[in-house]
Amino acid sequence: MARVGSGPELAAAVLLVLGFPCVMLAAIIPSVWFFAAAAAVTYLADTYLHQKSSYLVNRLAKVRAGLSIRFLVRQLLLVLLLARMGYAEEPLFYVTVACLLGFYGLQAPHGAMVTLLRLRRRLPVVTRNIDLSHLRIPDAPRPGLINRSAEKMLHLDVFSFVGVLIALLTDVNLFAYAGLALTLALAIGYLAVLLPKLRPAALPVSQQKVLDGVDTWLREYRPTVLLYFSGSKDSAYQVNMWLETMAQLGGRPLILLRERNIVPQLGNTSVPVLCVPGGVHLMNLDLSSVRVALYAANVGKNIHLLRVPTMKHVFIGHGDSDKLASVNPFSKAYDEVWTAGRAGRDRYALADVGVRGEDIVEVGRPQLAPIKTWTGRPLHPVPTVLYAPTWEGWDDNPGNTSLLLAGENIVRRLLTAADPVRVIYKPHPFTGTRDPRAKAVHLRITAMIEQAAAERAREPRWVQEATAHAGAQAAARAELQRIEARLAELSGSTRTGRDEAEESRDSVADPVREAETAKLKEEWNAAYWRSFGWWEHKTVTGPEPRLYDCFNESDGMVSDISSVVSDFIASGKPYAVTDSAALGEAEFKRQNTAVRAAVILSNSAAELDELLTAVTDRAADPRAEARAELKEYLLGPDEPTSIEQFEAAVQTLTAKAEARNAGVQQRLAEPEQAPGLDDSAVA
């Protein structure tokens, strides 16, 4: 019920909930030692839960038992203890009440100052690779002043508690007065340190000046093509897959984001990045030079840019698959829809959702360039099979993912195959976000892989391999640490205390840095795979290593109906797809183009041996020719290259936008004339 994430967190939650009644009981008895112990437990439990960002802490605030209330209740119980100890008519009682009231009164100006400081430093935009040097954006205050400021301020009452409790135990009131005075002095000192940070010279310029500055930059840079994206932080991969493509385009590209939490998740790029959360702010920006807007996802906020008629709007998506999302009727809103190959065009024609054939353009998949083509034999002495299921989706359709009905069977059969196989498990980033059953299966599969890896590590053959490769693996791990340290240095993440405004100010494109970063990432990927044995099972989560890196390390793949399958087909390697909805092989292939050259698995995964045979013996792979044909159908021809096709499509649509705008200007310049009347009729 508390939704805690670990045993210690659950223990802290229980201690916090039970601690306050104990503090009250100790005050009523009264017992100073019991009170001190119970109060200390509540302090420690509260602090621990805040450090863990516990869900329980947020729920307490919803039921009017938030942080400030908990501290106030504890202070009132201290006053009750004084009264029960016979101090109700003593000066100590009145001084304690007065000091605690004064301390509580200081919370208001403290909260106001911190809130004002945060608001003024929260710019209306977040930028990367955009020069904002002409705007006044001072350095951020030290993190210690702002981060968890309310918690720090409230905890200053500890000195009062310690002083009063010692006074009660020793009957020396001086301890209480000293503790109370120290609490007030530190609280006032905190305010005194914050006050200079609110001077106009210490604050960024106004929001309007920031927006004016961005508009000035836009008029100077004059972007011609932009990539528009809106979504949750977990969906950042959908925009990241297009960063390299945007960097390779001619003209002047711009990446336009709508959510602040996407910016930290954005991959490395030299393309200017502009995040504009406010719809009104976006609609007032000068984007008059943009001729082509590319959309990676169908979301409601797209309407804020779709309303601009001077640019052409294109849906490019974030993957090509047979999922219903790939033929969303919302696609009618765009001027064009770009697909990888002819399969995308046929998919829209079959769905009949109102997207006209002449508005569909085949541009290939530029992102697939890093995928290596299969050589026909396993990369290592032990073949590697990648299991990359998609997530559970927004509904309970059993065909959404193989994870729920077949996932454990697939992994179990791979782990217990007659001939050794290495398993790499890379789940979708959204796995378990909607359906807790999917998360539970994911955890069980992860446990299965960890157990199998541990058992394999004890087998004599693999012990010998591990001994032989120990030195190389240690060197690879050391190289990983060196590369990660340098990448952190290049990204600026080693610098602490920078807030969003300071990041925007200091983030300027540096081609030399970008080239070094790209080189280091390639080196990191190579070192990562060398840092453990080619026989070791592995669960891969997070953005690194990338999915395509897992493709290159694998000899075959098991997946679901998703863009992962279409992308993997670019490798030419054998693959299997699970018919989780039990449609039957013929119907499954009829409905899903990408599986026509796949081994079709039932939920029992009994057909996996066919995939493993094809992976290890090219002569026993009857689907190789079908995969080659399907690759061109799904992803387009190899020549011209995908990036050349993409660039040509941008240029063609730019010309259409220019022609449209010129025509509008010409019509507006013509003299007005009543509808249906010519000059002779008027005469």
Buried (B, 14 or more C-beta within 10 A) or exposed (E): EBEBEEEEBBEBBEBBBEBBEBBBBBBEEBBBEBBBBBBBBBBBBBBBBBEBEBBBBEBBBEEEBBBBEBBBBBBBBBBBBBBBBEBEEBEBBEBBBEBBEBBBEBBEBBBEBBEBBEEBBBBBBBBBBBBBEEBBBBEBBEEEBBEBBBBBBBBBBBBBBBBBBBBBEEEEBEBBBBBBBBBBEBBBEBEEBBEEBBEEEBBBBEBEEBBEBBBEBBEEBBBBBBBBBBBBEBBBBBBBBBBBBBBBBEBBBBBBBBBBBBBEBBBBBBBBBBBBBBEEBBEEBEBEBBBBBBBBBBBEBBEBBBEBEBBBBBBBBBBBBBBBBBBBEBBEBBBBBBBBBBBBBBBBBEBEBEBEEEBBBBBBBBBBBBBBEBEEEBBEEBBBBBBBBBBBBEEEEBBBBBBBBBBBBBBBBBBEBEEBBBBBBBBBBBBBBBBEEBBEBBEEBBEBBEEBBEEBBEEEEBEEBBEEBEEEBEEBBEBBEBBBEBBEEBEEEEEEBBBBBBBBBBBBBEEEBBEBBEEBBEBBBBBBBBBBBBBBBBBBEEEEBBBBBBBBBBBBBBBBBBBBBBBBBBBBBBBBBBBBBEBEBEEBBEBBBBBBBBBBBBBEBEBBBBBBBBBBEEEEBEBBEEBEEBBBBBBBBEEEBBBBBBBEBBBEBBEBBEEBBEEEEEEEEEEEEEEEEEEEEEE
